Amino acid sequence: HSCANIVEHISKEMREKVIKKIFISDSKISVLVDESTSLSNKSALVVYLRVVIEDIVETIFLDLVELQGTTAIDIYDELLRCMKAHGFTQEYLFENWVSFACDGASVMLGRRTGVSALILRDFPQVFVWHCAAHRLELAVNDAVEEIGGVNNFRAFMDKLYSLYHQSPKNQRQLHDVSESLGTQLLSIGRVLNTRWVASSARTVAAVWQNYPALFEHFSQAASDPTRSKSEQVTYQGLANRMSTQTFVKNLALMYDALEELADISRHLQRRDINVLESNRLIACEVVVLKAFQDGKGPHMQKVLEKP
């Protein structure tokens, strides 16, 4: 408790000094927000400021606000209350608040009743910006929904996830097989779901690295007399699918694509990123992904080089 109180006191003093510098320099401010949920399932609003201090662009954590409701008006009222509690008057905000950044949730970006609409009603000078990293995730999700082959791949990966996360026996056996093959075992998670593409890239990388151990485990489980007939058939089907050239090519293509998308996602989340740099990165990424159509990705090339 004493440590927490000391940290809270220091952070309060530092925040007041930073805000004082903002007022002295009459800096323009951008407000960045995101909703979150605490361990006790209470909704909260994370508030950041992006501001120029002594000719340096800084992204500053301002506050974590507990929300009494999750409607647009509730979020807007709490945001304004937070800003004013830290000394930002209505007049200062009207003169210096230049932009508002958030994710693409309808409660945030709804044209008529979203938080952004309420902000523009009272502060028409504010430029509303939809988080570029979040837009990338939405673009990936749209692509997944349009391409049926990706859904089949995702279903297979989800099957792997359920096999090893719901069965300690499978986890132990896979670990033993990995040790016998002398490979390092990586954790297999979900792929192309609501998480960031970086987590999907880690899952595909794990399957790529664990490929020999996974195939060997499926082959052993298919002939394991302690398993039921239906289980043996399931594992044999998984082994047969993993042994096809189509699966290996799809795995390599997804690895190449997700690795690139995860990399640009991390860049778009940098504290020092700006709109011009984001646009340049995205334009370069489009060129790279188009090149993958001809099998020029590093992992796809490894597959094509082998007979």
C-alpha positions as CSV (number, residue, x, y, z in Angstrom):
1,H,0.0,0.0,0.0
2,S,2.8,2.4,0.8
3,C,4.6,1.7,-2.5
4,A,1.3,2.3,-4.4
5,N,0.7,5.5,-2.6
6,I,4.2,6.7,-3.4
7,V,3.9,5.8,-7.0
8,E,0.5,7.6,-7.2
9,H,1.9,10.7,-5.6
10,I,4.9,10.8,-7.9
11,S,2.8,10.3,-11.0
12,K,0.3,13.0,-9.9
13,E,3.2,15.5,-9.5
14,M,4.7,14.6,-12.8
15,R,1.4,14.8,-14.6
16,E,0.7,18.3,-13.1
17,K,4.2,19.5,-14.3
18,V,3.6,18.2,-17.8
19,I,0.1,19.7,-18.0
20,K,1.5,23.0,-16.7
21,K,4.1,23.0,-19.6
22,I,1.2,22.4,-22.0
23,F,-0.6,25.4,-20.7
24,I,2.5,27.7,-20.7
25,S,3.3,26.8,-24.3
26,D,-0.4,27.0,-25.3
27,S,0.1,23.7,-27.2
28,K,-2.4,22.1,-29.5
29,I,-3.5,18.7,-28.2
30,S,-4.8,15.5,-29.7
31,V,-6.9,13.1,-27.5
32,L,-6.5,9.4,-28.0
33,V,-8.9,7.0,-26.2
34,D,-9.6,3.3,-25.9
35,E,-12.1,1.3,-23.9
36,S,-11.0,-1.5,-21.7
37,T,-12.4,-3.8,-19.1
38,S,-10.9,-4.4,-15.6
39,L,-10.5,-7.8,-13.9
40,S,-13.6,-7.0,-12.0
41,N,-15.5,-6.5,-15.3
42,K,-15.8,-2.8,-15.0
43,S,-15.6,-0.7,-18.1
44,A,-12.9,1.9,-18.2
45,L,-11.6,4.6,-20.6
46,V,-7.9,5.0,-21.2
47,V,-7.1,8.6,-22.1
48,Y,-3.8,9.7,-23.8
49,L,-2.7,13.1,-25.0
50,R,-0.5,13.7,-28.1
51,V,1.1,17.1,-27.7
52,V,4.2,19.1,-28.6
53,I,6.4,19.9,-25.6
54,E,9.6,21.9,-26.1
55,D,9.4,21.2,-29.9
56,I,9.1,17.4,-29.3
57,V,6.0,15.4,-30.1
58,E,5.1,13.4,-27.0
59,T,2.3,10.8,-26.3
60,I,1.3,11.1,-22.7
61,F,-0.9,8.9,-20.6
62,L,-3.4,11.2,-18.9
63,D,-5.8,9.1,-17.0
64,L,-7.8,5.8,-16.6
65,V,-11.4,6.7,-16.1
66,E,-14.0,4.3,-14.8
67,L,-17.2,4.5,-16.8
68,Q,-20.6,4.5,-15.3
69,G,-22.1,3.4,-18.6
70,T,-21.0,2.4,-22.1
71,T,-23.2,4.6,-24.2
72,A,-21.7,7.4,-26.3
73,I,-23.1,10.1,-24.1
74,D,-21.7,8.3,-21.0
75,I,-18.2,8.1,-22.6
76,Y,-18.3,11.7,-23.8
77,D,-19.4,13.1,-20.4
78,E,-16.6,11.1,-18.6
79,L,-14.0,12.2,-21.2
80,L,-14.9,15.9,-20.7
81,R,-15.1,15.5,-17.0
82,C,-11.6,14.0,-17.0
83,M,-10.2,16.7,-19.2
84,K,-11.6,19.5,-17.0
85,A,-10.5,17.7,-13.8
86,H,-6.9,18.1,-15.1
87,G,-7.3,21.8,-15.8
88,F,-8.4,21.9,-19.5
89,T,-11.2,24.4,-19.6
90,Q,-13.9,24.6,-22.2
91,E,-12.2,27.7,-23.7
92,Y,-8.8,26.0,-23.9
93,L,-10.3,22.9,-25.5
94,F,-12.2,25.0,-28.1
95,E,-9.0,26.8,-29.0
96,N,-6.4,24.0,-28.8
97,W,-8.1,20.6,-29.2
98,V,-7.3,19.6,-32.8
99,S,-7.9,15.9,-33.2
100,F,-9.6,12.9,-31.6
101,A,-8.4,9.3,-32.3
102,C,-10.2,6.1,-31.4
103,D,-11.0,2.6,-32.7
104,G,-13.8,1.8,-35.1
105,A,-16.5,0.8,-32.7
106,S,-19.9,2.3,-33.6
107,V,-20.2,3.8,-30.1
108,M,-17.1,5.8,-31.0
109,L,-17.5,6.6,-34.7
110,G,-21.3,6.6,-35.1
111,R,-22.2,9.4,-37.5
112,R,-25.2,10.6,-35.5
113,T,-24.8,9.5,-31.9
114,G,-21.2,8.3,-31.6
115,V,-18.7,9.9,-29.3
116,S,-17.0,11.6,-32.3
117,A,-20.4,13.1,-33.3
118,L,-20.9,14.5,-29.9
119,I,-17.4,16.0,-29.9
120,L,-17.9,17.6,-33.3
121,R,-21.2,19.1,-32.0
122,D,-19.4,21.0,-29.3
123,F,-16.0,21.3,-30.9
124,P,-16.4,21.5,-34.6
125,Q,-12.7,22.2,-35.2
126,V,-11.7,18.7,-34.1
127,F,-10.4,16.3,-36.7
128,V,-11.6,12.7,-36.0
129,W,-9.1,9.9,-36.8
130,H,-9.9,6.2,-36.9
131,C,-6.8,4.3,-35.5
132,A,-4.7,3.1,-38.5
133,A,-3.7,-0.1,-36.7
134,H,-7.3,-0.9,-36.0
135,R,-8.2,-0.2,-39.6
136,L,-5.5,-2.7,-40.6
137,E,-7.2,-5.3,-38.4
138,L,-10.6,-4.6,-40.0
139,A,-9.1,-4.9,-43.5
140,V,-7.5,-8.3,-42.6
141,N,-10.9,-9.5,-41.2
142,D,-12.7,-8.4,-44.3
143,A,-10.2,-10.2,-46.5
144,V,-10.6,-13.4,-44.4
145,E,-14.4,-13.3,-44.8
146,E,-14.2,-12.9,-48.6
147,I,-11.7,-15.7,-49.2
148,G,-13.2,-19.2,-48.5
149,G,-9.9,-21.0,-48.5
150,V,-8.7,-18.9,-45.6
151,N,-11.7,-20.0,-43.5
152,N,-10.7,-23.7,-44.1
153,F,-7.2,-22.9,-43.0
154,R,-8.5,-21.1,-39.9
155,A,-10.7,-24.0,-39.0
156,F,-7.7,-26.4,-39.1
157,M,-5.7,-24.1,-36.9
158,D,-8.6,-23.7,-34.4
159,K,-8.7,-27.5,-34.3
160,L,-5.0,-27.6,-33.3
161,Y,-5.7,-25.0,-30.6
162,S,-8.5,-27.0,-29.1
163,L,-6.6,-30.3,-29.2
164,Y,-3.7,-28.9,-27.2
165,H,-5.3,-26.4,-24.9
166,Q,-8.1,-28.7,-23.8
167,S,-6.1,-31.9,-23.3
168,P,-3.1,-32.0,-20.9
169,K,-2.4,-35.5,-22.3
170,N,-2.0,-34.1,-25.8
171,Q,0.3,-31.4,-24.5
172,R,2.5,-33.8,-22.7
173,Q,2.7,-36.2,-25.7
174,L,3.5,-33.3,-28.1
175,H,6.2,-32.1,-25.7
176,D,7.7,-35.6,-25.5
177,V,7.7,-35.9,-29.3
178,S,9.3,-32.5,-29.6
179,E,12.1,-33.5,-27.2
180,S,12.8,-36.7,-29.1
181,L,13.1,-34.7,-32.4
182,G,15.3,-32.1,-30.7
183,T,13.0,-29.2,-31.6
184,Q,11.9,-26.2,-29.5
185,L,8.1,-26.3,-28.9
186,L,6.2,-23.0,-29.3
187,S,2.7,-22.3,-28.0
188,I,-0.2,-22.6,-30.5
189,G,-2.9,-20.1,-30.1
190,R,-5.9,-19.0,-32.2
191,V,-5.5,-17.5,-35.7
192,L,-7.3,-14.7,-37.5
193,N,-9.8,-14.0,-34.7
194,T,-10.5,-10.8,-32.8
195,R,-6.9,-10.5,-31.6
196,W,-4.2,-8.4,-33.3
197,V,-2.6,-10.0,-36.4
198,A,0.7,-10.2,-34.5
199,S,-0.9,-13.0,-32.3
200,S,-2.0,-14.8,-35.5
201,A,1.5,-14.5,-36.9
202,R,2.9,-16.1,-33.7
203,T,0.5,-19.0,-34.0
204,V,1.4,-19.7,-37.7
205,A,5.1,-19.4,-36.8
206,A,4.6,-22.0,-34.0
207,V,2.9,-24.4,-36.4
208,W,5.7,-23.9,-39.0
209,Q,8.4,-24.6,-36.4
210,N,6.4,-27.4,-34.7
211,Y,5.5,-29.0,-38.0
212,P,7.7,-32.2,-37.6
213,A,6.5,-32.7,-34.0
214,L,2.9,-32.2,-34.8
215,F,2.9,-34.6,-37.8
216,E,4.7,-37.2,-35.7
217,H,2.3,-36.8,-32.8
218,F,-0.7,-37.2,-35.1
219,S,0.8,-40.3,-36.7
220,Q,1.4,-41.9,-33.3
221,A,-2.0,-40.9,-32.0
222,A,-3.6,-42.4,-35.1
223,S,-2.2,-45.9,-34.2
224,D,-2.5,-45.5,-30.4
225,P,-4.5,-48.5,-29.1
226,T,-5.5,-46.5,-26.0
227,R,-7.5,-44.0,-28.1
228,S,-11.0,-44.7,-29.4
229,K,-11.6,-45.5,-33.0
230,S,-13.1,-42.0,-33.7
231,E,-10.0,-40.4,-32.2
232,Q,-7.7,-42.5,-34.3
233,V,-9.6,-41.5,-37.4
234,T,-9.4,-37.8,-36.4
235,Y,-5.7,-37.8,-35.9
236,Q,-5.1,-39.8,-39.1
237,G,-7.1,-37.2,-41.0
238,L,-5.0,-34.4,-39.5
239,A,-1.8,-36.2,-40.4
240,N,-3.0,-36.7,-44.0
241,R,-4.0,-33.1,-44.4
242,M,-0.6,-31.8,-43.0
243,S,1.2,-34.1,-45.4
244,T,-0.4,-32.5,-48.5
245,Q,1.5,-30.0,-50.6
246,T,-1.5,-27.7,-50.6
247,F,-1.4,-27.4,-46.8
248,V,2.3,-26.7,-46.7
249,K,2.0,-24.0,-49.4
250,N,-1.0,-22.4,-47.6
251,L,1.0,-22.5,-44.3
252,A,4.0,-20.8,-46.0
253,L,1.8,-18.2,-47.7
254,M,0.0,-17.3,-44.4
255,Y,3.3,-17.2,-42.6
256,D,4.7,-14.7,-45.1
257,A,1.6,-12.5,-45.2
258,L,0.9,-12.5,-41.4
259,E,4.6,-11.8,-40.7
260,E,4.5,-8.7,-42.9
261,L,1.1,-7.6,-41.5
262,A,2.2,-8.1,-37.9
263,D,5.3,-6.0,-38.6
264,I,3.4,-3.1,-40.0
265,S,0.8,-3.4,-37.2
266,R,3.6,-3.0,-34.7
267,H,5.0,0.0,-36.6
268,L,1.5,1.7,-36.7
269,Q,1.3,1.3,-32.9
270,R,4.6,3.1,-32.2
271,R,4.4,6.1,-30.0
272,D,6.3,8.3,-32.5
273,I,4.3,7.3,-35.6
274,N,2.7,10.0,-37.7
275,V,0.2,10.1,-40.6
276,L,2.9,10.6,-43.3
277,E,5.0,7.8,-42.1
278,S,2.0,5.5,-41.7
279,N,1.0,6.2,-45.3
280,R,4.5,5.4,-46.6
281,L,4.6,2.2,-44.6
282,I,1.2,1.1,-45.9
283,A,2.1,1.9,-49.5
284,C,5.3,-0.2,-49.2
285,E,3.4,-3.0,-47.6
286,V,0.9,-3.1,-50.6
287,V,3.9,-3.6,-53.0
288,V,5.3,-6.4,-50.8
289,L,2.0,-8.3,-50.5
290,K,1.5,-8.0,-54.3
291,A,4.9,-9.6,-54.8
292,F,3.7,-12.6,-52.7
293,Q,1.2,-13.4,-55.5
294,D,4.1,-14.8,-57.5
295,G,5.4,-16.9,-54.6
296,K,8.2,-14.5,-53.7
297,G,7.7,-14.7,-49.9
298,P,10.7,-16.2,-48.0
299,H,8.8,-19.2,-46.6
300,M,7.0,-19.9,-49.8
301,Q,10.3,-19.9,-51.7
302,K,11.6,-22.6,-49.2
303,V,8.6,-24.7,-50.1
304,L,8.9,-24.2,-53.8
305,E,12.7,-25.0,-53.8
306,K,12.1,-28.4,-52.3
307,P,10.8,-31.3,-54.5
